[in-house]
Amino acid sequence: MDEEKKVIFSGVQPSGNLTIGNYLGALKNWVLLQDDYRCYFSVVDLHAITVRQEPKSLREKTLEVLALYLAVGLDPEKNTIFIQSHVPAHSEAAWILNCFTYMGELSRMTQFKDKAAKHQDNINAGLLTYPVLMAADILLYQTDLVPIGADQKQHLELARNIAQRFNNIYSPTFKIPEPFIGNEGARIMSLQDPAKKMSKSDENENGYILIMDPPDVIKRKIQRAVTDNLGTVKYADEQPGVKNLISIYSAVAGMPSDEIENKYKGAGYAKFKQDLAEALIEELKPVQEKCNDLLKNKDYLKKIYSDGAERAAKVAYKTLRKMQKKIGFIPYLAK
């Protein structure tokens, strides 16, 4: 029965603390997928090292992201939850796929240009070939659907091109993945610059709210969020700051934007911001408590990521062996 379900793959980098953008735009929606799809959710630590990481922090953040996956409601019995580097097939498949990817394709990636501009002292090869590793992540599991944001569309298109190229040169090996079109997660923008997506790498800490931020910090950041001088709670493009706050409120409270507009008609921004902060604190409280409890139980987390890696590896190596055979590698038979 489970084999008949379509396969979904997604992952989050443990390169910093996760924001409410990650929670409302991705994690919360993943929970809705776990009954209807065969899901692989990975903590993609290999991707994180394209930018220098402090080793101790990377280990801590990897476990925290894993704990957050569980805390938001992902069931390890229903989903395969694992740490990317624990399945070496990802690295092995990425090298093979590198040899079927053109330099011109990689140099056109807008994320490479953006990251290279931000990290001019460390423009490493991994930064350039990051999308090929992402293609390996997806293709190894014969993925049907990939939940992606607008900033990842180019990468998925490349994964599709690589898969089609490999299939055409040899014979059908990979499923051609499609973007997941479902209930689109809220696109949460920076609280200080609503023209930019909310990001954990924002230099201004008031631009983002972290999933694990305490109540007083959440209140302060919401109070400082940019609005305008119109004083009207309206979901409109000409009021991007207010529109963003309404998007957050709508995602947290499950209220449509027009209902929020009516609720705060003539009320001004202070009351609106106060209620939003309280709603957000209430939403995150059980997630934070569960995450903190899980982080105290390292043995349980170890069991989850060990079992997950074992299950993921069985599927990933099946695809990898097909790739190796088709390109002419002699199969390695372990004694």
C-alpha positions in Angstrom: 0.0 0.0 0.0 2.8 2.4 1.0 4.7 1.6 -2.2 1.7 3.1 -4.2 2.1 6.5 -2.5 3.9 9.2 -4.4 7.3 10.1 -3.0 8.2 13.5 -1.5 11.7 14.6 -0.6 12.6 17.8 1.3 15.2 19.0 3.8 16.4 21.9 5.8 20.0 23.0 6.4 21.3 23.1 10.0 23.3 26.2 9.2 21.6 28.4 11.9 18.5 28.7 13.9 15.2 28.1 12.0 12.8 31.0 11.6 9.0 31.2 11.6 9.4 31.4 7.9 10.8 27.8 7.9 8.0 26.8 10.3 5.0 28.4 8.6 6.3 28.0 5.0 7.6 24.4 5.2 7.6 22.4 8.5 4.0 23.0 9.4 2.9 21.9 5.9 5.1 18.8 5.9 2.9 17.4 8.7 -0.1 17.6 6.4 1.7 15.4 3.8 2.8 12.5 6.0 -0.4 10.4 5.7 -0.9 10.7 1.9 2.8 10.5 0.7 5.9 8.5 1.3 8.1 11.2 2.7 11.8 11.5 3.1 12.8 14.5 5.4 16.5 15.1 5.7 18.6 17.4 7.8 20.9 18.4 4.9 24.2 19.0 6.7 26.3 18.4 3.6 24.7 21.5 2.1 25.5 23.6 5.2 29.3 23.4 4.8 29.4 25.4 1.6 29.7 28.2 4.2 32.2 27.9 7.0 30.5 26.3 10.1 31.8 26.1 13.7 31.9 22.3 14.2 30.3 22.3 17.7 27.5 24.6 16.6 26.9 22.5 13.5 26.5 19.3 15.6 24.1 21.2 18.0 22.1 22.7 15.2 21.8 19.4 13.4 20.2 17.8 16.4 18.0 20.8 17.0 16.6 20.7 13.4 16.0 16.9 13.9 14.2 17.6 17.2 12.1 20.4 15.5 11.0 18.0 12.8 9.6 15.7 15.6 8.3 18.6 17.7 6.2 20.0 14.9 4.5 16.6 14.5 6.4 14.6 12.0 6.0 10.9 12.9 9.2 8.8 12.4 7.0 5.8 11.9 5.3 7.4 8.9 8.3 9.3 7.5 11.9 8.5 6.8 13.7 11.2 8.9 17.5 11.2 8.6 20.8 13.2 8.6 22.0 13.6 5.0 25.7 12.8 5.7 24.7 9.5 7.3 23.8 8.2 3.9 27.0 8.3 1.8 25.1 7.5 -1.4 24.3 11.3 -1.5 27.9 12.2 -1.9 28.6 9.3 -4.3 25.6 10.1 -6.5 26.5 13.8 -6.5 30.0 13.1 -7.9 28.5 11.0 -10.8 25.9 13.6 -11.5 28.6 16.3 -11.5 29.9 14.6 -14.6 26.5 15.0 -16.3 26.2 18.7 -15.4 27.5 21.6 -17.5 29.6 24.5 -16.1 27.3 26.9 -17.9 24.2 25.5 -16.1 25.9 25.9 -12.7 27.3 29.4 -13.3 23.8 30.7 -14.2 22.3 29.7 -10.8 21.2 32.9 -9.1 21.8 31.4 -5.6 25.4 30.9 -6.6 25.8 34.5 -7.6 24.1 35.7 -4.4 26.2 33.5 -2.1 29.4 34.2 -3.9 28.7 37.9 -3.5 28.1 37.4 0.3 31.1 35.1 0.9 33.8 36.5 -1.4 36.5 35.1 0.9 35.2 31.6 0.4 33.9 31.0 -3.1 34.5 27.3 -3.0 33.6 24.6 -5.5 30.9 23.3 -3.2 29.1 26.6 -3.5 29.0 26.1 -7.3 28.1 22.4 -7.3 25.5 22.6 -4.5 22.6 22.2 -6.9 24.1 18.9 -8.1 24.1 17.5 -4.6 20.5 18.7 -4.3 19.7 16.8 -7.5 21.3 13.7 -6.0 19.2 14.1 -2.8 16.0 14.2 -4.9 16.8 11.6 -7.6 18.2 8.9 -5.3 14.7 8.4 -3.8 12.9 8.3 -7.2 11.1 11.4 -5.9 7.8 12.3 -7.6 7.3 15.7 -5.8 9.5 18.3 -4.2 8.0 21.1 -2.0 10.0 24.2 -3.0 9.9 27.9 -2.6 10.4 30.4 -5.4 14.2 30.5 -4.7 14.6 26.8 -5.4 12.7 26.5 -8.7 15.9 26.9 -10.7 17.6 24.1 -8.7 14.7 21.7 -9.3 14.7 22.6 -13.0 18.4 21.6 -13.1 17.7 18.3 -11.3 15.1 17.6 -13.9 17.5 18.4 -16.8 20.3 16.2 -15.2 17.8 13.3 -14.8 16.6 13.6 -18.4 20.1 13.8 -19.7 21.2 10.7 -17.8 18.0 8.8 -18.9 18.6 9.8 -22.5 22.3 8.7 -22.6 21.7 5.4 -20.9 18.1 4.2 -20.3 15.3 5.3 -17.9 17.0 5.4 -14.4 15.4 8.3 -12.6 11.8 9.6 -12.2 11.6 13.2 -13.4 10.5 15.1 -10.2 7.8 17.8 -10.3 7.4 20.8 -8.0 4.8 20.1 -5.3 1.7 22.1 -5.8 -0.4 21.8 -2.7 -1.6 24.2 -0.1 1.2 26.7 -0.6 2.9 27.6 2.7 2.9 31.2 3.8 5.8 33.2 2.2 7.1 35.1 5.2 9.2 38.2 4.6 11.7 40.1 6.7 10.1 42.2 9.5 12.5 45.0 8.7 12.6 44.8 4.9 9.4 43.1 3.5 10.9 43.1 0.0 13.2 40.3 1.2 12.3 36.7 2.3 12.7 36.2 6.1 16.1 34.6 6.6 18.2 33.3 9.5 21.2 34.8 7.8 19.8 38.4 8.0 22.3 40.7 9.6 19.5 42.5 11.4 18.2 40.2 14.1 14.9 42.2 14.2 14.2 41.0 10.7 13.4 37.5 11.7 11.7 35.5 14.5 13.2 32.2 15.4 11.1 29.2 16.2 12.9 29.0 19.6 12.7 32.7 20.4 11.3 33.3 24.0 8.0 35.3 24.3 9.6 38.6 25.3 11.8 38.5 22.2 8.9 37.7 19.9 6.9 40.6 21.4 9.8 43.0 20.9 10.4 41.9 17.3 6.8 42.2 16.3 6.5 45.6 18.0 9.6 46.8 16.0 8.3 45.3 12.7 8.1 48.0 10.0 4.6 49.1 8.9 3.8 52.6 7.4 2.1 55.8 8.4 -1.4 54.9 7.0 -2.5 53.3 10.2 -4.8 50.8 8.4 -4.6 47.0 8.8 -4.9 46.1 5.1 -3.6 43.2 3.0 -2.3 45.3 0.1 0.8 45.5 -2.0 1.2 49.2 -1.3 1.5 48.3 2.4 4.1 45.5 2.3 5.0 45.5 6.0 1.4 45.2 7.1 0.7 42.7 4.4 3.5 40.5 5.7 2.3 40.7 9.3 -1.2 39.8 8.1 0.3 36.8 6.3 1.9 35.6 9.6 -1.3 36.1 11.5 -3.3 34.3 8.9 -0.9 31.3 8.9 -0.9 31.1 12.7 -4.6 31.7 13.4 -6.0 30.1 10.3 -8.0 33.3 9.6 -8.3 34.6 6.0 -6.8 38.1 5.4 -10.1 39.8 4.9 -11.3 38.6 8.2 -8.2 40.0 9.9 -8.8 43.3 8.1 -12.4 43.5 9.5 -11.3 42.5 13.0 -8.9 45.4 13.2 -10.8 48.0 11.2 -10.1 51.4 12.8 -8.0 49.8 15.5 -4.5 50.9 14.4 -1.4 48.9 14.5 -0.6 48.6 18.3 -3.5 46.3 19.1 -3.0 44.3 15.9 0.7 43.7 16.7 0.0 42.8 20.3 -2.6 40.2 19.3 -0.3 38.8 16.6 2.6 38.4 19.1 0.4 36.6 21.5 -1.0 34.3 18.8 2.5 33.5 17.7 3.7 32.8 21.2 0.8 30.4 21.8 1.5 28.6 18.5 5.2 28.1 19.2 5.0 27.3 22.9 4.2 23.5 22.5 6.8 23.2 19.7 9.5 24.8 21.9 8.6 22.7 24.9 8.6 19.4 22.9 11.9 20.4 21.1 13.6 21.1 24.5 12.4 17.8 25.9 13.7 15.9 22.9 17.1 17.6 23.1 17.5 16.3 26.6 17.0 12.8 25.3 20.0 12.2 23.0 19.6 8.4 23.0 16.1 8.8 21.5 17.3 11.2 18.8 20.1 8.8 18.0 17.6 6.0 17.5 15.5 8.2 15.2 18.4 9.3 13.0 20.0 5.8 13.0 16.8 4.1 12.0 16.1 6.8 9.5 19.5 6.5 7.8 19.2 2.7 7.6 15.8 3.0 5.8 17.0 5.9 3.6 20.2 4.0 2.6 18.3 0.9 1.4 16.4 3.1 -1.1 19.3 5.4 -2.0 21.8 2.6 -2.7 19.3 0.8 -4.9 19.3 3.8 -7.2 23.0 4.4 -6.9 23.8 0.8 -7.9 21.7 1.3 -11.0 23.6 4.5 -11.8 27.0 2.8 -11.3 26.1 -0.2 -13.4 24.8 1.9 -16.3 27.9 4.1 -16.5 30.2 1.1 -16.5 31.5 0.7 -13.0 32.3 -2.8 -11.8 30.0 -3.7 -8.9 31.8 -3.9 -5.6 30.9 -7.1 -3.7 31.6 -6.8 0.0 33.0 -9.9 1.7 
